[in-house]
């Protein structure tokens, strides 16, 4: 076995789990799940059938990653954060044919107890604060807080808040990495060193 699996974890036949991944206590991974390299699934995590979890993601305790959720490389899911996959659920009405896709792009942080309403895309390296409720698409590098979530700033790849207005034009350097970022309107871009 190329990954670690705690004896209390259940991994259904057919699930794909990458090398060096760690599956901790009371985790359930369904048969259609695809999990990348070096992933950590904390205690009491559930992973549905139609789920992709990219390399080096960290899914903390008590998170359910339901069908139609895709996590790209390096996503951090904080403790007890929530994904949904049906926009208007009812117990008495079957809506499994109405699952909405949720895409969480590379390097995103989803804070503890936040909720991601289905059907959204969260841009690369965005940072969703603890307890926020995301119900619309999030730009790359955006810092989102509140209920419903609103953008209050920008974050670097390193995870440092950048001193820029929410919209407008400007340029800033991450003090930890010396990486340059340029803001144009409501789009923040990393400037590649040449």
VENBELSUL-V295869 format. One record per residue. OMEGA is omega in whole degrees, 0 to 359 (NA if undefined). D_LAST is the distance of its C-alpha to the last C-alpha in Angstrom with 2 decimals. Layout:
# VENBELSUL-V295869
OMEGA_D_LAST / OMEGA_D_LAST
This chain:
# VENBELSUL-V295869
184_41.92 / 176_38.18 / 177_38.07 / 177_40.26 / 177_42.87 / 181_45.38 / 180_48.96 / 181_49.51 / 177_46.60 / 175_47.42 / 183_45.08 / 177_46.74 / 179_46.90 / 178_44.11 / 178_41.38 / 182_38.16 / 183_36.69 / 179_33.66 / 176_33.75 / 174_33.60 / 182_34.51 / 182_37.17 / 191_39.97 / 189_42.11 / 170_45.64 / 175_47.22 / 172_44.21 / 177_45.09 / 181_42.71 / 192_44.21 / 183_44.40 / 183_41.80 / 175_38.97 / 184_35.72 / 186_34.04 / 182_30.85 / 172_29.96 / 180_30.31 / 175_31.82 / 175_34.28 / 184_37.22 / 183_39.25 / 173_43.00 / 176_44.72 / 173_41.78 / 177_42.74 / 183_40.53 / 182_41.98 / 185_42.28 / 183_39.71 / 172_36.86 / 176_33.46 / 184_31.79 / 181_28.33 / 170_27.14 / 173_27.17 / 175_28.96 / 179_31.47 / 187_34.59 / 185_36.79 / 170_40.60 / 177_42.70 / 174_40.14 / 178_41.28 / 188_38.68 / 180_40.84 / 176_40.72 / 173_38.00 / 175_35.39 / 175_32.01 / 176_29.68 / 185_26.20 / 169_24.40 / 177_24.65 / 176_27.08 / 176_29.38 / 183_32.88 / 183_34.84 / 173_38.53 / 174_40.94 / 191_38.48 / 166_39.84 / 170_38.84 / 176_41.29 / 174_41.66 / 185_44.57 / 184_44.44 / 186_48.20 / 171_49.82 / 178_53.59 / 186_55.52 / 180_58.15 / 180_55.83 / 181_53.77 / 180_50.23 / 177_48.38 / 182_47.61 / 177_45.82 / 177_43.01 / 181_39.83 / 174_36.41 / 180_34.13 / 177_30.42 / 189_28.47 / 187_24.77 / 169_22.37 / 183_22.45 / 170_25.23 / 176_27.80 / 187_31.38 / 181_33.52 / 175_37.04 / 174_39.73 / 179_37.53 / 177_38.66 / 179_36.60 / 187_38.87 / 175_38.49 / 182_36.74 / 171_33.55 / 178_29.85 / 187_27.87 / 183_24.15 / 173_21.37 / 173_21.52 / 183_24.44 / 180_26.99 / 184_30.70 / 180_32.97 / 175_36.16 / 181_39.02 / 176_37.14 / 182_38.31 / 180_35.65 / 175_37.38 / 181_34.66 / 182_31.08 / 179_28.46 / 174_25.02 / 176_21.87 / 184_21.43 / 172_24.91 / 187_27.40 / 177_30.81 / 169_34.22 / 182_37.89 / 349_40.47 / 184_39.45 / 175_35.81 / 182_34.12 / 179_30.64 / 181_30.57 / 183_26.90 / 179_23.45 / 175_22.13 / 174_18.80 / 182_18.04 / 182_19.49 / 179_22.68 / 177_22.74 / 181_24.14 / 181_21.88 / 179_23.69 / 172_23.47 / 179_26.34 / 176_27.12 / 180_26.60 / 179_25.38 / 178_22.17 / 179_20.11 / 181_17.03 / 178_17.11 / 175_15.41 / 185_16.88 / 180_18.82 / 187_18.81 / 185_15.19 / 176_13.35 / 179_11.67 / 177_11.73 / 179_14.05 / 177_15.44 / 175_19.09 / 185_20.57 / 177_24.23 / 179_24.66 / 175_21.24 / 180_18.63 / 174_15.09 / 179_12.32 / 180_9.06 / 177_6.27 / 179_3.80 / NA_0.00
